[in-house]
Amino acid sequence: MESQKQRLSARLSSYWKMEVGNALLVPAIMVFVCVSYDQTLGIGLVLAWVPMGGLLVLGGLYWRAKLHQLEGRGETMRAFVPLARKWRLPLLATTVLALVLAVGVWLTDLAASTGERWAITIAAALAGLEYVNYYHRQLQHFDHWADFRRLISGNGFAPSSMAKDLKRRPSDADHAD
């Protein structure tokens, strides 16, 4: 019978790869859809992808560090914590800029096409959600039954795991959760 630690390890092992993969997959899907519908793309979309992709990669690195922590290799988390702290403000700033851009493309002719408008809006919204999900509150509750139960019981939106780890001193990071 599989232990809780083994189940968590298996979940984290695939989850961190999925987050990093989504940093490439989501933009690729956006390009594919836009090209399929003859929608022109411009630099605005790349600008919206930067924080979205950065946050997905950061999230992937975090879950990889949590996996290593679970396996008794806390050095990865000790290295990750300062990195996440260092990138917090740049990721927030680029996320805010992406959200402003998303509003701007609907109010002006900044976007190269309607498809690009939608893609910029989706990328900016995902960046905003990922920022909150990693640096503040756990928004994602659909991939783990215990999280979903907590959400529907009215106890959802707890501080995110990464937010809790960032509040700890770096030397405590390898002993967390």
ABEGO torsion letter per residue (X at the ends): XBBAAAAAAAAAAAAAAAAAAAAAAAAAAAAAAAAAAGBBBBAAAAAAAAAAAAAAAAAAAAAAAAAAAAAGBAAAAAAAAAAAAAAAAAAAAAAAAAAAAAAAAAABAABABAAAAAAAAAAAAAAAAAAAAAABBBABAAABAAAAAAAAAGABGBBBAAAAAAABBAAAAAABX
